[in-house]
Amino acid sequence: MSALAVEGLIAGYEPDLPIVREASLAVAPGEILAVLGPNGAGKSTLIKAIAGLVRVYGGRVLLEGEEITNAPAHTMVRRGLAFVPQTENVFANLSIAENLDLAAAIVKAPRARVGALYDLFPDLARQRRLAAGRLSGGQRQMLAVARALVVAPRVLMLDEPSAGLSPKLVGQVFEKLLEIRASGVTIVLVEQNVKAALAIADRGVILVEGKERVMGEAQSLMDDPAVAELYLGRSGRHAGEGA
């Protein structure tokens, strides 16, 4: 059984103007799947539709075999699905500790879970009293991921976690995603940074005009110049570079 499956999904902000057009994909338990594609391909809309933030007009979404299509977004965490948006993903006026404690209080998570997150993110532990708005871009992204993990999700989805980060910070964030995957969490990663995403992913899917066009092992996608040129807007010789 797939950890997450999308079958013929049609979704968007207006019923007669779908952005996602019959997209299908499946994510195996414990896998990292990179969702790639040119700007405007519908990548962010796809995972927002899965997370209950964008209306689904056709098809269905299954979480470990249970249908969650159009389930209210606030119920997703209790079903085992967590989503980290690209922006507004932490409370900037609250400290690191307050961000995590608030998330824990909402879902009634045991205190030990927050302690385990400090172990996973030692940089956050050292500055736990610092306001989130004063964090670097990488630290802020780490906090957003930590907040999502408070609910102990089985599937974690992230929308452009590398946006605005330096290459060094991208590497730090993505290394942390590998640690999270090693703990048994399935990850779906929407990214424009193709090289960084495929470097940690098991498989990739390329979305074009709201529908999957190419799916395959991460390394094979990275090494295929035709895929890079046709679907990622880059020449074959730059197949490994970020978009």
Backbone hydrogen bonds, N-H to C=O, Kabsch-Sander energy under -0.5 kcal/mol:
donor,donor_aa,acceptor,acceptor_aa,energy
3,A,27,V,-2.2
4,L,27,V,-1.5
5,A,62,L,-2.5
6,V,25,L,-3.2
7,E,60,R,-2.7
8,G,6,V,-0.5
9,L,23,A,-3.0
10,I,58,G,-2.6
11,A,20,V,-1.7
12,G,55,R,-1.8
17,L,14,E,-1.7
19,I,11,A,-2.2
20,V,11,A,-2.6
21,R,19,I,-0.6
21,R,210,G,-2.4
22,E,9,L,-0.9
22,E,20,V,-0.6
23,A,9,L,-2.0
25,L,6,V,-1.9
27,V,4,L,-3.0
31,E,28,A,-1.9
33,L,31,E,-0.6
33,L,187,I,-2.7
34,A,32,I,-0.5
34,A,203,R,-2.4
35,V,33,L,-0.5
35,V,189,L,-3.1
36,L,34,A,-0.7
36,L,205,V,-3.0
41,A,38,P,-1.6
46,L,42,G,-2.1
47,I,43,K,-1.8
48,K,44,S,-2.1
49,A,45,T,-2.2
50,I,46,L,-2.0
51,A,47,I,-2.1
52,G,49,A,-1.0
53,L,48,K,-3.2
54,V,48,K,-1.0
55,R,12,G,-0.5
57,Y,10,I,-3.2
58,G,10,I,-1.4
60,R,7,E,-1.9
62,L,5,A,-3.0
63,L,66,E,-3.1
64,E,3,A,-1.6
64,E,62,L,-0.6
66,E,63,L,-1.9
68,I,61,V,-2.8
69,T,61,V,-0.7
71,A,68,I,-2.4
73,A,52,G,-0.6
75,T,72,P,-1.8
76,M,72,P,-0.5
76,M,73,A,-1.3
79,R,75,T,-0.8
79,R,76,M,-0.8
80,G,76,M,-0.7
80,G,77,V,-0.9
81,L,76,M,-2.2
82,A,155,V,-2.6
84,V,157,M,-2.9
92,A,90,V,-0.9
94,L,91,F,-1.5
96,I,130,L,-1.8
97,A,128,R,-2.9
99,N,95,S,-2.5
100,L,96,I,-2.2
101,D,97,A,-2.9
102,L,98,E,-2.4
103,A,99,N,-1.8
104,A,100,L,-2.3
105,A,101,D,-2.4
106,I,102,L,-2.2
107,V,103,A,-1.5
108,K,104,A,-0.6
109,A,104,A,-2.6
113,R,110,P,-1.6
114,V,110,P,-0.8
114,V,111,R,-0.6
115,G,111,R,-1.7
116,A,112,A,-2.1
117,L,113,R,-1.5
118,Y,114,V,-1.8
119,D,115,G,-1.5
120,L,116,A,-1.7
121,F,117,L,-2.4
124,L,121,F,-1.0
125,A,121,F,-1.7
126,R,122,P,-2.0
127,Q,123,D,-0.7
127,Q,124,L,-0.6
128,R,125,A,-1.0
130,L,127,Q,-2.6
132,A,94,L,-3.1
133,G,92,A,-2.5
134,R,131,A,-2.0
135,L,132,A,-1.6
140,R,136,S,-2.7
141,Q,137,G,-2.0
142,M,138,G,-2.2
143,L,139,Q,-2.4
144,A,140,R,-2.3
145,V,141,Q,-2.2
146,A,142,M,-2.7
147,R,143,L,-2.7
148,A,144,A,-1.7
149,L,145,V,-1.8
150,V,146,A,-0.9
150,V,147,R,-0.7
151,V,148,A,-0.9
152,A,149,L,-2.2
154,R,80,G,-1.9
155,V,80,G,-2.2
156,L,186,T,-3.2
157,M,82,A,-2.8
158,L,188,V,-2.4
159,D,84,V,-2.4
160,E,158,L,-0.7
160,E,190,V,-2.3
163,A,160,E,-1.6
165,L,162,S,-2.2
170,V,166,S,-2.7
171,G,167,P,-2.1
172,Q,168,K,-1.7
173,V,169,L,-2.6
174,F,170,V,-2.7
175,E,171,G,-2.1
176,K,172,Q,-1.6
177,L,173,V,-1.5
178,L,174,F,-1.6
179,E,175,E,-1.5
180,I,176,K,-2.2
181,R,177,L,-2.5
182,A,178,L,-2.0
183,S,179,E,-0.8
183,S,180,I,-0.9
184,G,181,R,-2.1
185,V,180,I,-1.4
186,T,154,R,-2.6
187,I,31,E,-2.7
188,V,156,L,-2.5
189,L,33,L,-3.0
190,V,158,L,-2.7
190,V,188,V,-0.5
191,E,35,V,-1.8
191,E,189,L,-0.5
194,V,192,Q,-1.7
197,A,193,N,-2.4
198,L,194,V,-2.8
199,A,195,K,-1.5
200,I,196,A,-0.8
200,I,197,A,-0.9
201,A,197,A,-1.5
202,D,32,I,-2.5
203,R,32,I,-1.6
204,G,216,G,-2.8
205,V,34,A,-2.7
206,I,214,V,-3.2
207,L,36,L,-3.3
207,L,205,V,-0.6
208,V,211,K,-2.7
210,G,41,A,-2.2
211,K,208,V,-1.3
213,R,206,I,-3.2
214,V,206,I,-1.1
216,G,204,G,-2.1
218,A,202,D,-2.1
221,L,217,E,-2.0
222,M,218,A,-2.3
223,D,219,Q,-1.9
224,D,220,S,-0.7
224,D,221,L,-0.7
228,A,224,D,-1.9
229,E,225,P,-2.4
230,L,226,A,-2.6
231,Y,227,V,-2.4
232,L,227,V,-0.8
232,L,228,A,-1.1
234,R,228,A,-2.0
238,H,235,S,-1.8
239,A,236,G,-1.6
241,E,238,H,-2.3
243,A,192,Q,-2.1
